[in-house]
Amino acid sequence: MAVKLALVAEEADVSLPTVSKVLNARPDVAKATRERVTQVLERHGYSIRTRPRTATGLIDVRIVNLDGPWSETVVRGAAAAARRYEKEIVLTVDPDPDDCDGWVRHALSRGTDGLLSVVAVPSEPARAALTEAGVPFVAVDPLHRAPEGTLSISATNFQGAFDATRHLIDLGHRRITTITGPVDQDNGIARLAGYQAAMMQAGLPLDDDLIVRARYGVEEGYHAVCALLRRDARPTGIFAASDDTALGAIRALREHGLRVPADVSVIGFDDVPYSRWNDPPLTTVSQPLTEMGAAAVDIIIGALQGRSAAVHTELSTRLVVRQSTAAPAVER
């Protein structure tokens, strides 16, 4: 038998272990290789063995970093949901947001009940391997629109940004700046669009000088405000597309002798745990981060139990008003 398999490996131009994986229906083989080896095996009279998927009790979760509370909060939600189903979370921290195929291959080789990836989506061959193995995959807040048929979950980024900007408008602000998130990512695009829609609905001009394109982060918010304050007319309100960005903006305003919210109101986006402890406590848009992690696990368990789910799910954001926003003292 071993000699015949060695001949199969030679004819298919693969290693003997690869032939064994295909014969035993192991999932960690590329689709094209599997098809080629299967054809050779069948010509030699072999039948591919069915490999029933057995529950492992594990759900794999991948995040890009643990530097901030955003991913941590999503993971906490996923972990709490997993406990309800008597599952354990296997957490992988990988700084590459674009390549998670190695993570998929490792999980399939070891065995897993499902995969949850924060922002990253595997390649088409990796997704095909998951489908073939019967292992559900869910992307949480993918950077770009998830490929057709890929289960994903995110927040209502457009509506949240609209509500944040509308809050400043309702307070009486007319010169409102936004410090955007990355406009090459879906969430950054949606938040910018929400700001623009609120301004247009209120009949306020869309002044490009009031749009500062940036990345999320404290330093980004700080440098954006420093640049804004070098211009002739400063804004009375700032919508920062993340809480980190908002905190950097507040630091810059204070260093320039401006008070929040007496001189400039600031609102963020995320409602990460430290936002309420800022001085002043930060008005923000609450993303349902814990709920997003939990919902992703719910979808994985539902798929394992044969229940269908919406391909894309959006959870509602919520405006949280604290002390960093107020009516403008003087209209500029």
Secondary structure, 3 states (H helix, E strand, C coil): CHHHHHHHHHHHCCCHHHHHHHHCCCCCCCHHHHHHHHHHHHHCCCCCCCCCCCCCCEEEEEECCCCCHHHHHHHHHHHHHHHHCCCEEEEEECCCCCCCHHHHHHHHHHCCCCEEEECCCCCHHHHHHHHHHCCCEEEECCCCCCCCCCEEEEECHHHHHHHHHHHHHHCCCCCEEEECCCCCCHHHHHHHHHHHHHHHHCCCCCCHHHEECCCCCHHHHHHHHHHHCCCCCCCCEEEECCHHHHHHHHHHHHHCCCCCCCCCEEECCECCHHHHHCCCCCEEEECCHHHHHHHHHHHHHHHHCCCCCCCEEEECCEEECCCCCCCCCCCC
